[in-house]
Each structure stands twice: as structure tokens, then as C-alpha cells.
Amino acid sequence: MRDGRVLLIRHRHYSDGRSYWLFPGGGIEPGESELECVCREMREETGLEVKVERLVFDKPYEIQGMYRRRHMYLCSIVAGEPAPGFEPEPEAAAEYQIIAVRWFDLADESDWGDAAHDRFTGPELRLLRAALDGSQLGSGDR
């Protein structure tokens, strides 16, 4: 987070051109810890080097898919400026690309645009806002 804003990435699918905002993240690679995964995914998808500050929540996914649980971490930026990254997994890279990154004001849903109405990202933003309960809103780079 930075000044009460959370960083999201935008995916665009090659097959149909659809695009949507979501949180950076992904699966743990063999031999990798959860915290190492967070740092690697942030570096790959946003170009940022981060330090994990703390776990914000650990919840089951309500939408069935690839993952069973959602772990959200609060990170501080160590180095870099956010920029669209890449998907190193060939299967993912063949389906979509990361086309943008953007800071979203967590306290102001009118700033979320189409992310507010996305069946996945809108609830995730609201869950994060509730989990932080104002404790991290407006508090610098986290």
C-alpha cells in the first residue's frame, strides 16, 4: 500500500481481448516459502522489490478455481517503481499479458472503476479494506 492505495495489475487475454484488474500473486514454487513466493510474484508482476510486513488475512476462496485459499500480505516497497511485469509460466504467458499497474484508493470505491463490479476483485478489495479497518489507510508505502 501507498498512502491508502493498493496496487493492482491488469490482465488482458489474447483470445478475446477481455481485461480485468486483480491483485498480484500466484502459486508457491517447489522449495519456496510463502514469503519468498510473495516477493517473487511482486517482482515478476510489478517490478517491485518488497518486504513482507505481515499477513492481513487468510480466507478460503468463495469462487472455485485454481486456488483453495487466499492469503493477503501487507508489503513495504524496498526498491523500484511499479510497472507491468510478466508471467514466466509458458501456459499463463500464452493466455494473457499484464498490461497495466495502478494504485487504487482503498477507501473510495468510486476510484475503483470496473474493478468495483468485478465478481472477484471487487469483493477482494472490500475484504482487504475491512481487514485493515483503517489501520493502514494513508500510512505511506506499505
Secondary structure, DSSP 8 states (H G I E B T S, - for coil): -BTTEEEEEEEEETTT--EEEE-S-----TT--HHHHHHHHHHHHH--EEEEEEEEEEEE-SS-SS-SEEEEEEEEEEE---------SHHHHHHEEEEEEEEEETT-GGGSGGGGG-TTHHHHHHHHHHHHTTSSTTSSB-
